[in-house]
Structures are given as C-alpha cells and as structure tokens.
Amino acid sequence: MMDVSHPEILDAVRRALDEDIGGGDVTSEACIAAGQTASGEFLARESQVVAGIELLPLIYDARGGVERIDLRKQSGDRTGADEVLATVSGNARTLLACERVALNFLQRLGGVATLAARYVSRVEGTGCRVLDTRKTTPGLRRLEKMAAAAGGVINHRMGLYDAILIKNNHIAAAGGVRRAIEAARKASPLPIEIEVRTREELSEALDAGAKHVLLDNLTPVEAVELIRIAKGRAKVELSGGVTLDNVRDYAQTGADFVSSGAITHSAIAVDVSFRLKLN
C-alpha cells in the first residue's frame, strides 16, 4: 500500500486537479443538476499491477461532495481484466470533474508498476535485483518510484541528495577515481557508488575501498570479466541499455543489481476505465 501523505504527493494531486478543472468543469455544470448523485467504478480493462489507487481519497476529498470511496485493491496487487479496482459515490458533478485526473494517475502509475513487475519476473532465480533510476516524469518522481516499488523493484536514490553516485564527469573534474572517492568520503557519511568503465578504473576504485561500483554501457560478455574482479570486494550494478529483452542476460553475469531507466521513462499506461451510473 502506498503512503500518500508526503507533501510532494499532496502537491502533485493539487496541481493535477488545478490543471484539469481550473475554474470549473463547465460541461458537467451545464449538463448535470447541482444536486444529482451518482456512483461509479474504476475497472481494469487488462491484466496489470495496481498502483496509485490510494490517491483516490485525496482527489475526491480535495473537491468535496463524495459520500463513500471503497478501494477494492491496493498498490502492488495484481488484477485481471474486468476486475473492479474501486467504487465511489456522491455528487455526480464531482465524480465527473475528477474522472480524468484519477484515471491519469491510475493508468500512468499502473503502467510503471506493471513494467517493473515484468523486469523482476525476467530475473527471477538469478539472485540479481532490479533497481529503478532518476529518469522519471518531472514532479512525479516520488509517485513513480513508489509505483516501481509496488511492481517489485528496489528504489535507487531518490535524488542527488540522499546518496553519492560518482560518475565519469565527476571523476574527470576531481582528477581521477581515487581522488573522487577520497573527496566524497571526507565530505559526507552517505553511501558511495562509483561508475567505472575499464579494468584499470575498477582496480583503482577497489583499491580505494569502493563498496559499490557501477559498470555502465557494457555488454553482458564484457561485464562478466569485471564482475569476477570485483566479487567479494564490492557490490556490482550494471546499467545502460538494459531492456526487458536482455535484462536476464545481464542478471546472469553475476551482478548484484541491474538498473533500467525504462521502468519509469518508457512505461506504457495501463487501461483503466471509469463507469458512472446516476442514482
């Protein structure tokens, strides 16, 4: 179940409602009597991993006029086609005004969770774990990472502030692998991960005490040799070009982790519909 109480999430919901409804739903106000009540259900139109369902109370509470919300599923649940995810009842105008925002969140986040689950399924039995990345929709990172976790992947760092990841440009600016690691270690108690591209850089990182190394843009065959060198000395993550089609090949190299930006930046929205019935 998603904890949707974080201020960033509350703000995302508010902004989504303001963006869509603005000064009012002129169509519903023109066509539906102010006191008309209705009920509706959110229906999965395809098999999926549910995510974001816990946002529905926030969405409707922000607009008022809703008497009852019943969440039949929670984030992380798997559901088949034609299963009801949630039901809602109350003022018909409110239900219609909130429909698109609610569906946008359910479809987008469900798409992320469903794709994440597919990645996890592909590496099953290898001992390798799947990580997400920072390649998220601006303003929706917390929600998309929660959706990825609902699908079974492990959240990598949330942003630039909660873990140190030294990449090639940092190494160049710092004057080398060892200098970058030593400077980071002196500056912060946060966990340190460093990207290495060659055997020489890997050896230098390990000699400097690196405990988590990132091998980027290698083929599975190329990665195997470097993983053998790092085994027992540091955790190894593989990234760059990891897709559903090749993620198992990468996972079978002996890596501890594989990460893929596609989980968030290329997820396809799942099909969820809303059916309204006047009381």
Secondary structure, DSSP 8 states (H G I E B T S, - for coil): -----SHHHHHHHHHHHHHHHTT--HHHHHHS-TT-EEEEEEEESS-EE--SGGGHHHHHHHH--EEEEEE---TT-EE-TT-EEEEEEEEHHHHHHHHHHHHHHHHHHHHHHHHHHHHHHHTTTSS-EEE--S---TT-HHHHHHHHHHTT-B---SSTTSSEEE-HHHHHHHTSHHHHHHHHHHH--S-EEEEE-SHHHHHHHHHTT-SEEEEES--HHHHHHHHHHHTTTSEEEEESS--TTTHHHHHTTT-SEEE-THHHHS-----EEEEEEE-
